[in-house]
Amino acid sequence: MAQVHLRSVVKKYGGLQVVHAINLDIADGEFVVLVGPSGCGKSTTLRMIAGLEDISGGEVLIGDRVVNDLPPRERNLAMVFQNYALYPHMSVRENLGFSLKIAKRSQSEIDRAVDDAAEILSLTPLLDRKPGQLSGGQRQRVAMGRAIVRHPDVFLFDEPLSNLDAKLRTQMRVEIKKLHQRLKSTIVYVTHDQVEAMTLADRIVIMRDGHIEQIGTPLEVFERPNTTFVATFIGSPPMNMLPARVGGGRVVLTDGTAFDIPPGHKVEEGQDVIFGARADNIMPVGHSLPATEHVAEVKMSVQLTEPLGTETLLFAQLAGQEVQAKMLNPRPVASGEVLTFQINLDKCHLFDAETGASLRV
């Protein structure tokens, strides 16, 4: 396996720059997920690592080799695409071994590699079937197996689960995580789905408009977002964002509702800020987690509810803004019912209203 390093990597299409001098170090055996909205440059970055896109500036290193000018076949990478890219006229066995056959490996070596990959991915009973006889999840496992047999330095995944239904996506996330734990391989994985990113990654790279917005473990980017963009992109439902101003040593919302300043933030009197709180940290009294040291209480009118079984998502109104909250041990709540909510200020965030940057110190 190998490390991957991006050094001030740039991608331009004519006069349009889509990746802006990004720097990223991926450790040997690390599972790194590039995540962001459509058009943020994540797939282009992956394709530059793979050699499928030319690099307009900077360097890509795999191990200690600069690979900018190497064709894909000489980079010792394996890429798994969202459309599987299987040969329909070949059996699963033939699809798995095709790259080794092209490389003129011996038949015994091909058979051994195919059998090993089939065992890892539970494909052994399917080896004689054609892709058209397989489910979407099975076809994706074959695509992964075709990558495994090559024993690459790095695995690249380009939104591999986007064509699967929700249940299959969940199952395949587990399969990919198990694969990484077994092979100890370096994986660079692209997705627009933040749930995939949170559940799979050792580290998440959040991209926006061709820039890296934040890099960190799933817990780091969830609990300590650098910007309002990261705060609203990571987490489901997204973080509630309320315009406010610092006054009298408190955070004052647009309707005059005031809270103590969340611990760990540095603000100035009169500063315009954004008050951020996740639904998990806004809960009705009597249906919430045990109170922490710094708690605010506020009454809100509930407009809509979404029962989720053991909890209910509540849509309420505060300072003219829609706020999402959670109710544990739920009961029916009528539209328009006013409840008293506790806000866990220890978990809340303040961001600069102009720049969107976190004010946490």
VENNOR-V350467 format. One record per pair of residues at least 6 apart in sequence whose C-alpha atoms are under 7 Angstrom apart, sorted by the first residue. I is the first residue (numbers start at 0). GAP is how many residues later the second one is. D is the distance in Angstrom with one decimal. If there is no record, write none. Layout:
i:I gap:GAP d:D
i:I gap:GAP d:D
This chain:
i:0 gap:27 d:6.2
i:0 gap:28 d:6.7
i:0 gap:152 d:4.1
i:0 gap:153 d:6.3
i:0 gap:184 d:6.1
i:0 gap:185 d:6.3
i:1 gap:26 d:4.9
i:1 gap:60 d:6.3
i:1 gap:61 d:5.0
i:1 gap:151 d:5.3
i:1 gap:152 d:6.6
i:1 gap:184 d:6.7
i:2 gap:23 d:5.6
i:2 gap:24 d:4.9
i:2 gap:25 d:4.6
i:2 gap:59 d:5.8
i:2 gap:60 d:4.9
i:3 gap:21 d:6.1
i:3 gap:22 d:5.0
i:3 gap:23 d:6.8
i:3 gap:57 d:5.7
i:3 gap:58 d:4.7
i:3 gap:59 d:6.2
i:4 gap:19 d:5.8
i:4 gap:20 d:4.6
i:4 gap:21 d:6.2
i:4 gap:55 d:5.8
i:4 gap:56 d:5.0
i:4 gap:57 d:6.6
i:5 gap:16 d:6.9
i:5 gap:17 d:5.1
i:5 gap:18 d:5.0
i:5 gap:19 d:6.4
i:5 gap:53 d:6.0
i:5 gap:54 d:4.8
i:5 gap:55 d:6.5
i:6 gap:15 d:6.7
i:6 gap:16 d:4.9
i:6 gap:17 d:7.0
i:6 gap:51 d:5.5
i:6 gap:52 d:5.0
i:6 gap:53 d:6.4
i:7 gap:13 d:4.0
i:7 gap:14 d:4.8
i:7 gap:15 d:5.2
i:7 gap:50 d:4.7
i:7 gap:51 d:6.8
i:8 gap:11 d:6.9
i:8 gap:12 d:4.6
i:8 gap:13 d:5.2
i:8 gap:14 d:6.8
i:8 gap:48 d:5.5
i:8 gap:49 d:4.2
i:8 gap:50 d:5.9
i:9 gap:9 d:5.1
i:9 gap:10 d:5.2
i:9 gap:11 d:4.8
i:9 gap:12 d:6.9
i:9 gap:45 d:6.4
i:9 gap:46 d:5.3
i:9 gap:47 d:4.7
i:9 gap:48 d:6.2
i:10 gap:6 d:5.9
i:10 gap:7 d:5.7
i:10 gap:8 d:4.9
i:10 gap:44 d:5.7
i:10 gap:45 d:4.8
i:10 gap:46 d:6.8
i:11 gap:6 d:5.9
i:11 gap:44 d:5.9
i:17 gap:23 d:6.1
i:17 gap:192 d:5.2
i:18 gap:22 d:5.8
i:18 gap:191 d:4.1
i:18 gap:192 d:6.5
i:19 gap:190 d:5.4
i:19 gap:191 d:5.7
i:21 gap:189 d:6.5
i:21 gap:190 d:6.6
i:27 gap:158 d:5.7
i:28 gap:155 d:5.3
i:28 gap:156 d:4.6
i:28 gap:157 d:4.0
i:29 gap:156 d:5.0
i:29 gap:157 d:6.3
i:29 gap:172 d:6.5
i:30 gap:155 d:6.0
i:30 gap:156 d:4.7
i:30 gap:157 d:6.2
i:30 gap:170 d:5.4
i:30 gap:171 d:5.2
i:30 gap:172 d:6.8
i:31 gap:155 d:6.2
i:31 gap:156 d:5.1
i:31 gap:157 d:6.2
i:31 gap:169 d:5.4
i:31 gap:170 d:6.0
i:31 gap:171 d:5.1
i:31 gap:172 d:5.8
i:32 gap:155 d:5.9
i:32 gap:156 d:4.6
i:32 gap:157 d:5.7
i:32 gap:164 d:5.8
i:32 gap:168 d:5.6
i:32 gap:170 d:6.6
i:32 gap:171 d:5.0
i:32 gap:172 d:6.0
i:33 gap:8 d:5.9
i:33 gap:155 d:6.1
i:33 gap:156 d:4.8
i:33 gap:157 d:6.5
i:33 gap:170 d:6.2
i:33 gap:171 d:4.8
i:33 gap:172 d:6.1
i:34 gap:7 d:6.7
i:34 gap:155 d:6.0
i:34 gap:156 d:5.2
i:34 gap:157 d:5.3
i:34 gap:159 d:6.8
i:34 gap:162 d:6.7
i:34 gap:170 d:6.2
i:34 gap:171 d:5.1
i:34 gap:172 d:6.1
i:35 gap:156 d:5.3
i:35 gap:170 d:5.7
i:35 gap:171 d:5.1
i:35 gap:172 d:6.2
i:36 gap:155 d:5.6
i:37 gap:154 d:6.9
i:38 gap:170 d:6.9
i:39 gap:167 d:5.9
i:39 gap:168 d:4.7
i:39 gap:169 d:4.5
i:39 gap:170 d:5.1
i:40 gap:168 d:6.7
i:40 gap:169 d:4.9
i:41 gap:148 d:6.5
i:41 gap:165 d:6.7
i:42 gap:115 d:6.7
i:42 gap:147 d:6.4
i:46 gap:6 d:5.4
i:47 gap:6 d:6.2
i:47 gap:7 d:6.2
i:48 gap:11 d:6.5
i:49 gap:22 d:5.8
i:49 gap:27 d:6.8
i:50 gap:20 d:5.9
i:50 gap:21 d:4.8
i:51 gap:20 d:6.7
i:54 gap:13 d:6.7
i:58 gap:7 d:6.5
i:58 gap:9 d:6.3
i:59 gap:6 d:5.7
i:59 gap:7 d:5.9
i:59 gap:8 d:5.9
i:60 gap:6 d:5.8
i:66 gap:8 d:6.9
i:75 gap:76 d:5.2
i:75 gap:77 d:5.8
i:76 gap:75 d:5.0
i:76 gap:76 d:5.8
i:76 gap:77 d:5.1
i:76 gap:78 d:6.0
i:77 gap:69 d:5.1
i:77 gap:74 d:5.9
i:77 gap:76 d:6.5
i:77 gap:77 d:5.0
i:77 gap:78 d:6.1
i:78 gap:68 d:6.7
i:78 gap:76 d:5.9
i:78 gap:77 d:4.5
i:78 gap:78 d:5.8
i:79 gap:63 d:6.2
i:79 gap:64 d:6.3
i:79 gap:76 d:6.2
i:79 gap:77 d:4.8
i:79 gap:78 d:6.3
i:79 gap:80 d:6.5
i:80 gap:76 d:6.3
i:80 gap:77 d:5.1
i:80 gap:78 d:6.8
i:80 gap:79 d:5.5
i:81 gap:76 d:6.1
i:81 gap:77 d:5.4
i:81 gap:78 d:4.0
i:81 gap:79 d:6.3
i:81 gap:80 d:6.4
i:81 gap:81 d:6.7
i:83 gap:55 d:6.6
i:83 gap:56 d:5.9
i:83 gap:59 d:5.5
i:85 gap:9 d:6.7
i:85 gap:57 d:6.9
i:86 gap:8 d:6.5
i:87 gap:42 d:6.4
i:87 gap:43 d:5.6
i:87 gap:44 d:6.7
i:88 gap:41 d:6.8
i:89 gap:40 d:6.1
i:90 gap:36 d:6.6
i:90 gap:37 d:5.4
i:90 gap:38 d:5.2
i:90 gap:39 d:4.4
i:90 gap:40 d:6.9
i:91 gap:34 d:6.8
i:91 gap:35 d:4.8
i:91 gap:36 d:6.0
i:91 gap:37 d:5.8
i:91 gap:38 d:5.9
i:91 gap:39 d:6.7
i:91 gap:50 d:6.8
i:92 gap:21 d:6.8
i:92 gap:34 d:4.8
i:92 gap:35 d:6.3
i:94 gap:51 d:6.8
i:95 gap:18 d:6.0
i:95 gap:46 d:6.9
i:95 gap:49 d:6.2
i:95 gap:50 d:4.4
i:96 gap:13 d:5.9
i:96 gap:17 d:6.0
i:96 gap:49 d:7.0
i:99 gap:10 d:6.3
i:112 gap:36 d:5.4
i:113 gap:35 d:6.3
i:116 gap:28 d:5.4
i:116 gap:31 d:6.3
i:116 gap:32 d:6.2
i:117 gap:6 d:5.0
i:117 gap:27 d:6.8
i:120 gap:20 d:6.4
i:130 gap:8 d:6.3
i:135 gap:28 d:6.4
i:136 gap:31 d:6.3
i:136 gap:35 d:7.0
i:153 gap:31 d:6.8
i:153 gap:32 d:5.0
i:153 gap:33 d:5.8
i:154 gap:31 d:6.2
i:154 gap:32 d:4.8
i:154 gap:33 d:6.3
i:155 gap:31 d:5.9
i:155 gap:32 d:5.0
i:155 gap:33 d:5.8
i:156 gap:31 d:6.3
i:156 gap:32 d:4.6
i:156 gap:33 d:6.1
i:157 gap:31 d:6.2
i:157 gap:32 d:5.0
i:157 gap:33 d:6.9
i:158 gap:31 d:5.4
i:158 gap:32 d:4.8
i:160 gap:8 d:5.8
i:176 gap:23 d:6.2
i:193 gap:40 d:6.0
i:196 gap:7 d:6.6
i:197 gap:20 d:5.2
i:200 gap:17 d:6.9
i:201 gap:15 d:5.9
i:202 gap:12 d:6.9
i:202 gap:13 d:5.2
i:202 gap:14 d:4.3
i:202 gap:15 d:6.3
i:203 gap:11 d:5.7
i:203 gap:12 d:5.5
i:203 gap:13 d:5.9
i:203 gap:14 d:6.3
i:204 gap:7 d:6.8
i:204 gap:9 d:6.1
i:204 gap:10 d:4.6
i:204 gap:11 d:6.9
i:205 gap:6 d:5.9
i:205 gap:7 d:5.5
i:205 gap:8 d:5.4
i:205 gap:9 d:6.4
i:206 gap:6 d:5.4
i:213 gap:12 d:6.7
i:221 gap:12 d:6.2
i:221 gap:13 d:6.6
i:224 gap:6 d:5.3
i:225 gap:131 d:6.0
i:225 gap:132 d:5.1
i:226 gap:129 d:5.3
i:226 gap:130 d:4.5
i:226 gap:131 d:5.3
i:227 gap:123 d:6.8
i:227 gap:128 d:5.2
i:227 gap:129 d:6.7
i:230 gap:8 d:6.0
i:231 gap:6 d:4.7
i:231 gap:7 d:5.1
i:237 gap:40 d:7.0
i:238 gap:37 d:6.2
i:238 gap:38 d:5.6
i:238 gap:39 d:4.5
i:238 gap:40 d:6.9
i:239 gap:36 d:5.5
i:239 gap:37 d:5.2
i:239 gap:38 d:5.8
i:239 gap:83 d:5.9
i:239 gap:84 d:6.7
i:240 gap:33 d:6.1
i:240 gap:34 d:5.7
i:240 gap:35 d:4.7
i:240 gap:36 d:6.9
i:241 gap:32 d:5.5
i:241 gap:33 d:5.0
i:241 gap:34 d:6.5
i:242 gap:10 d:6.3
i:242 gap:11 d:6.7
i:242 gap:30 d:6.2
i:242 gap:31 d:4.7
i:242 gap:32 d:6.3
i:243 gap:7 d:6.4
i:243 gap:8 d:5.4
i:243 gap:9 d:4.3
i:243 gap:10 d:5.9
i:243 gap:28 d:6.1
i:243 gap:29 d:5.3
i:243 gap:30 d:5.7
i:243 gap:31 d:6.4
i:244 gap:6 d:5.8
i:244 gap:7 d:5.3
i:244 gap:8 d:6.6
i:244 gap:25 d:6.1
i:244 gap:26 d:5.6
i:244 gap:27 d:4.4
i:244 gap:28 d:5.5
i:245 gap:6 d:6.0
i:245 gap:22 d:6.9
i:245 gap:23 d:5.4
i:245 gap:24 d:5.0
i:245 gap:25 d:5.4
i:245 gap:26 d:6.6
i:246 gap:22 d:5.6
i:246 gap:23 d:5.6
i:248 gap:20 d:6.9
i:249 gap:8 d:6.3
i:249 gap:9 d:5.7
i:249 gap:10 d:4.9
i:249 gap:11 d:5.3
i:250 gap:7 d:5.4
i:250 gap:8 d:5.2
i:250 gap:9 d:6.1
i:250 gap:10 d:5.7
i:251 gap:6 d:4.3
i:251 gap:7 d:6.6
i:252 gap:66 d:6.5
i:253 gap:65 d:5.9
i:254 gap:64 d:5.0
i:258 gap:37 d:6.3
i:261 gap:83 d:5.1
i:261 gap:84 d:5.9
i:261 gap:86 d:6.1
i:261 gap:87 d:6.7
i:262 gap:83 d:6.0
i:263 gap:96 d:5.7
i:263 gap:97 d:5.9
i:264 gap:85 d:7.0
i:264 gap:94 d:5.4
i:264 gap:95 d:4.2
i:264 gap:96 d:5.6
i:265 gap:93 d:5.8
i:265 gap:94 d:6.3
i:265 gap:95 d:6.4
i:266 gap:92 d:6.9
i:271 gap:80 d:6.7
i:271 gap:81 d:5.5
i:272 gap:77 d:6.3
i:272 gap:78 d:5.5
i:272 gap:79 d:4.8
i:272 gap:80 d:4.4
i:273 gap:76 d:5.6
i:273 gap:77 d:5.0
i:273 gap:78 d:6.3
i:273 gap:79 d:5.4
i:274 gap:74 d:6.0
i:274 gap:75 d:4.9
i:274 gap:76 d:6.7
i:275 gap:72 d:5.7
i:275 gap:73 d:4.8
i:275 gap:74 d:6.0
i:276 gap:71 d:4.8
i:276 gap:72 d:6.4
i:278 gap:45 d:5.3
i:278 gap:46 d:4.1
i:278 gap:47 d:5.6
i:279 gap:45 d:6.6
i:279 gap:46 d:5.8
i:280 gap:62 d:5.7
i:280 gap:63 d:5.2
i:280 gap:66 d:6.8
i:281 gap:43 d:5.0
i:281 gap:44 d:6.4
i:281 gap:59 d:6.3
i:281 gap:60 d:5.7
i:281 gap:61 d:4.6
i:281 gap:62 d:6.7
i:282 gap:42 d:5.8
i:282 gap:43 d:5.3
i:282 gap:44 d:5.6
i:282 gap:58 d:5.2
i:282 gap:59 d:5.5
i:282 gap:60 d:6.8
i:283 gap:43 d:6.2
i:283 gap:55 d:6.4
i:283 gap:56 d:5.6
i:283 gap:57 d:4.1
i:283 gap:58 d:6.0
i:284 gap:55 d:5.9
i:284 gap:56 d:5.6
i:284 gap:57 d:6.1
i:286 gap:40 d:5.4
i:286 gap:41 d:4.9
i:286 gap:42 d:6.0
i:286 gap:43 d:6.9
i:287 gap:39 d:6.5
i:287 gap:40 d:5.8
i:291 gap:52 d:6.6
i:293 gap:50 d:6.4
i:293 gap:51 d:5.4
i:293 gap:52 d:5.9
i:294 gap:47 d:6.4
i:294 gap:48 d:5.6
i:294 gap:49 d:4.9
i:294 gap:50 d:5.5
i:295 gap:46 d:5.7
i:295 gap:47 d:5.1
i:295 gap:48 d:6.8
i:295 gap:49 d:6.8
i:296 gap:43 d:6.7
i:296 gap:44 d:5.5
i:296 gap:45 d:4.6
i:296 gap:46 d:6.2
i:297 gap:42 d:5.7
i:297 gap:43 d:5.4
i:297 gap:44 d:6.7
i:298 gap:39 d:6.5
i:298 gap:40 d:5.6
i:298 gap:41 d:4.4
i:298 gap:42 d:6.0
i:299 gap:16 d:6.0
i:299 gap:17 d:5.9
i:299 gap:18 d:6.2
i:299 gap:38 d:5.4
i:299 gap:39 d:5.7
i:299 gap:40 d:6.5
i:300 gap:15 d:5.4
i:300 gap:16 d:5.8
i:300 gap:35 d:5.4
i:300 gap:36 d:5.5
i:300 gap:37 d:4.2
i:300 gap:38 d:6.5
i:301 gap:12 d:6.5
i:301 gap:13 d:5.7
i:301 gap:14 d:4.2
i:301 gap:15 d:6.8
i:301 gap:33 d:5.8
i:301 gap:34 d:5.2
i:301 gap:35 d:5.5
i:301 gap:36 d:6.2
i:302 gap:12 d:5.6
i:302 gap:13 d:5.4
i:302 gap:32 d:4.9
i:302 gap:33 d:5.4
i:303 gap:10 d:6.1
i:303 gap:11 d:5.1
i:303 gap:31 d:5.9
i:304 gap:7 d:6.7
i:304 gap:8 d:5.7
i:304 gap:9 d:4.7
i:304 gap:10 d:6.1
i:305 gap:6 d:5.6
i:305 gap:7 d:5.0
i:305 gap:8 d:6.5
i:306 gap:6 d:6.3
i:309 gap:18 d:6.6
i:309 gap:19 d:6.2
i:309 gap:20 d:7.0
i:310 gap:15 d:6.8
i:310 gap:16 d:5.5
i:310 gap:17 d:4.7
i:310 gap:18 d:6.1
i:310 gap:19 d:5.7
i:311 gap:14 d:5.7
i:311 gap:15 d:5.1
i:311 gap:16 d:6.8
i:311 gap:18 d:6.0
i:312 gap:11 d:6.8
i:312 gap:12 d:5.9
i:312 gap:13 d:4.7
i:312 gap:14 d:6.4
i:313 gap:10 d:5.6
i:313 gap:11 d:5.0
i:313 gap:12 d:5.8
i:314 gap:7 d:6.6
i:314 gap:8 d:5.8
i:314 gap:9 d:4.7
i:314 gap:10 d:6.5
i:315 gap:6 d:5.8
i:315 gap:7 d:5.2
i:315 gap:8 d:6.3
i:316 gap:6 d:5.8
i:349 gap:8 d:6.2
i:349 gap:9 d:5.6
i:349 gap:10 d:7.0
i:350 gap:6 d:5.4
i:350 gap:7 d:4.4
i:350 gap:8 d:5.2
i:351 gap:6 d:6.4
i:351 gap:7 d:6.5
